[in-house]
Amino acid sequence: MKLDFRKLKLHPRESELFYLQPRGSDDLLSEVGGRFIEPLAIEIVVENTGTIFDGRGIIKTELELTCSRCLKKFAHPLAIEFEVTLVENNSGDHYSPDEGFIIFQGDEADIRSGVDEAVFMAIPISPICREDCQGLCPVCGQDKNILACSCEAETLDPRWEKLKYLE
């Protein structure tokens, strides 16, 4: 995901619009059990401030995730606003990748790390396929979205039984 800054480097205080459509790395989503269904659609405006390159953009894609309630795969669209700050390597030791800067050499800057971070941070902690998903029955494992089961809805721990009668 490289941006070519040949023109922009010659014009401080100006901006350039970039469009990218790279394939997302499924390795990024392997820990959450997901994969990319659609390629990334990235639109980013980068401004040459004279010392750094400040980028703001939007990423659109569609992911396949596993519902945390019913364990079925579903498509999850993403539209993420993101920002990256890029610094040319010859700018001295004032900037560090640890502080969120992307350091580049020459005329091309790779923004993959900033894009991957934005996508990963936008993935829900507990993805659900739809708001009214009822999930699986904790007793028999039946998908309650398909068929209601006859299991007892609430089992009370016998150690807490006496608390029901307190007033």
N, C-alpha and C positions, 0 to 999 in steps of 0.2 A: 504494500500500500504506500507507494512512494509518490511524493509531490515534487514536481520539477520547479525549482525556484530561480531558474536562469534569468527570466524577465523580471521577476519581483525583486531580486537582489539589487538590480540596477535602479530601482525607483523607491527610495525610502518614502514613508508616509502614504503609500498607495496600497491597494488591496487587489487580490486576485481570487477568482472563484474557480474551484476545482470540483469535478464530478468523478467519482470512482465507483466501480461495480465489482469488487473482488469477491471471491468465494470465501465464506467464513470458515474458520478452522474448527472442525468438530471436536478436536482435542480440548478446546476451551470449555466445551459443554459436557465432556465425558463424565465429570464428577457429579453432575446433576442429572445424568441420564438423558441428555437432550442431544439434538443435532440441528443443523441449519437446513431448513426446507428451501429457502430462497437465498440468492446471493445478497450481499450487503449493497445497499444503495446509499452512497455517502455523498453529501453535498456540503462543502466546507469553504468558507471565505477566510483567507489568510491575509493579515495586514502586516506589512513590514514597518515596524515602529522605528527603525533605524538601528536598534541593537538586538531586538528579538523579533520573532515571527509569531504573532498571536492568531490562533485559528479558532473559529466558532462554526459549528455545523450541526447537521442532523444525520442520523443513521436510521435507515428503515430496513427491516428484514422480517422474516417469519421463522420461528423456531418450532421444533417439535419437542414438547415437554411431557412429563408423566404427571398426571393429576395426583396430588397428595392425599386425596380422599378415596377415589375409586380405582386408582392405579392404571387408568387407561391413558394412552397416548393422545395428545391433542395439539392442534396448531395454535401458537401464541404469537400474534403480531407485535412487533416492537417499533416504536418511533421515539428515538432518543436524541435529546439535545446534548451536545458535548463540546468541550473546550480542550485545546492543546496549546502548549507554549513550546516553541522550538527555538533552539539556540545553535548558532554555528560553532563548531568546535574551537575555532581560533579566537573566541571571545574571552579567553582567559579562564581562570578557575572560579569565577564568580557564580557559576551555575552548576548545579549537580542534578543528575537523574533522581537522586533520593528526594529532591525537593519538587519533583513533578515535571521537570524540564526534559524535553526530548532533545538530545544532542545529535547533530548531524555534521557530516563533512561534505564538501563539494557543493554541487547544485541540487542534489536530491535528498529529501528527508523522508524517512520511513515513519508513518504515524500508526503502525499496527498496534503498538503497545497502548496508545491512547484509545484507539477504537476498541480493542479487546477489553480494556478496563471498563469502558462505558457500557458495552454489551453485557459483561458479566455482572456489573452492579445493577443493571435493569432487570435481571432475572428475579422473579419473585422467590422469596424464601420457601413458601409453601404454595406452589402453583396449583390452581384448581381449574378444571375444564369449564365450569360455569358456576355462577353464584349459587344456584339451587342444587348443586350436587350433594346427594345424601350420603355418598361414600359406601363403604362396606360394613356389613354387620360385624361387630367385634366378636360375636359368639360363633356364628356359622360361616361367615365370610361371604355371604350372598351380596351381590351388588344391589343395593336398595334403589338404585335408579331404574333397574329393570323389573324387579319383582320384590314386593315387601315380604319379609320373613316373619315367622311367628315366634321368634325368640323373645324372651323377657327383655324389655327395653332397659331396665335399670336393675342391677343387682347391687344390693347394699352389703358392704363389708360388715360382718357380724360384730366386729369390735366397735362399730359406731352405732349399732342398733339402739342402745339405750338413749342416745341423744335425741332420737325422734320423739320421745315422750317428755322431754324437758320443756318447761314453759316459763 
